[in-house]
Amino acid sequence: MTEQIHERIKRLRKQNKLSVDEIVKKLNISRATYYRYESNEIEKLPLTILEPLAKILNTTPAYLMGWQEPHQENKSTQTEGYYVDPETAKYAEMLRTRPEMRLLFSASRGISKEEMQEAVNYIEFIKSRNKK
């Protein structure tokens, strides 16, 4: 059986360890409206919701709509053309898929793998210093 849009949205939210509150805040919609998307009470997502929701869920609008399958094959296209060096693209993909590093992924365009690693090391250093 093919996964429906509402099932895909809910699964991706849980997979990305996002709360409903985090998503509704980013989308600027009510919890009730969001729950209607996840329960299939609202079957057609407006474009004003589809594109930002896909970004929040770390996927594409086409995947959310069920036009691209499976999701794992789409990962390689997320950084395709973004970085010339394949090793840098692979490292950027790792940053993109780590929830705590997504912001760094967004800011890393145009820098080398070594510079990305330096930024990650610095962030991890600050996090460890704050735990003490």
C-alpha positions in Angstrom: 0.0 0.0 0.0 1.3 3.4 -0.9 1.9 5.9 1.9 -0.6 8.8 1.8 0.5 12.4 2.1 -0.8 12.8 5.7 1.1 9.6 6.7 4.3 10.9 5.1 4.0 14.2 6.9 3.6 12.6 10.3 6.4 10.0 9.7 8.8 12.7 8.6 7.9 14.9 11.6 8.7 12.1 13.9 11.8 11.0 11.9 13.2 14.5 12.2 12.3 14.6 15.9 10.2 17.7 15.5 7.2 18.5 17.7 3.9 19.8 16.3 4.6 23.1 18.2 7.9 23.6 16.4 6.3 23.1 13.0 3.2 25.3 13.6 5.4 28.1 14.9 7.6 27.9 11.8 4.5 27.7 9.5 2.6 30.3 11.5 -0.6 28.1 11.6 -2.7 26.8 14.4 -2.1 23.4 15.9 -5.6 22.4 14.9 -4.9 23.2 11.2 -1.6 21.2 11.4 -3.3 18.2 13.0 -5.9 18.3 10.2 -3.0 17.9 7.7 -1.7 14.9 9.6 -5.1 13.3 10.0 -6.1 13.8 6.4 -9.0 16.1 7.2 -7.4 18.6 4.9 -6.3 16.6 1.8 -4.9 19.3 -0.4 -2.0 21.3 1.0 -1.8 24.9 -0.2 1.5 25.8 -1.9 2.0 28.4 0.8 2.2 25.4 3.3 3.6 22.7 1.1 7.0 24.3 0.2 7.8 25.6 3.7 6.6 22.3 5.3 8.9 20.3 3.0 11.8 22.4 3.9 11.1 22.0 7.7 10.7 18.2 7.2 14.0 18.1 5.3 12.6 16.9 2.1 11.1 18.1 -1.2 7.5 19.1 -2.0 7.5 16.4 -4.7 8.3 13.8 -2.1 5.6 15.0 0.3 3.1 14.8 -2.5 4.2 11.3 -3.5 5.5 12.2 -6.9 9.1 11.0 -6.0 9.9 7.7 -4.4 11.7 6.6 -2.3 12.9 9.4 -0.1 16.4 8.0 0.4 17.2 8.4 -3.3 16.3 12.1 -3.1 19.1 12.7 -0.6 21.8 12.7 -3.1 20.1 15.4 -5.1 19.9 17.8 -2.1 23.5 18.8 -2.4 24.0 18.0 -6.1 25.3 21.1 -7.9 25.7 22.8 -4.6 29.4 21.8 -4.2 31.9 21.0 -6.9 34.0 18.6 -4.8 32.2 15.3 -4.2 33.9 14.9 -0.8 32.7 18.3 0.3 29.2 17.5 -1.0 29.2 14.3 1.0 30.2 16.2 4.2 27.5 18.8 3.5 25.0 16.1 3.1 25.9 14.8 6.6 25.4 18.3 8.0 22.0 18.6 6.2 20.8 15.3 7.7 21.9 16.1 11.3 19.1 18.1 12.9 21.5 20.0 15.2 23.6 21.0 12.3 21.0 22.1 9.7 21.6 25.8 10.3 25.3 25.2 9.6 24.5 23.4 6.4 22.5 26.4 5.2 25.4 28.7 6.0 28.1 26.4 4.5 27.6 27.1 0.8 30.9 28.0 -0.9 33.3 26.9 1.9 35.6 23.8 1.9 35.1 20.6 3.7 37.9 21.6 6.1 36.2 24.9 6.9 32.9 23.1 7.5 34.7 20.6 9.8 36.3 23.5 11.6 32.9 25.1 12.2 31.4 21.8 13.4 34.4 21.3 15.8 34.0 24.8 17.2 30.2 24.3 17.7 30.8 21.0 19.5 33.5 22.6 21.6 31.1 25.4 22.7 28.4 22.8 23.5 30.8 20.7 25.6 32.0 23.8 27.4 28.4 24.8 28.3 27.7 21.3 29.7 30.4 21.7 32.4 
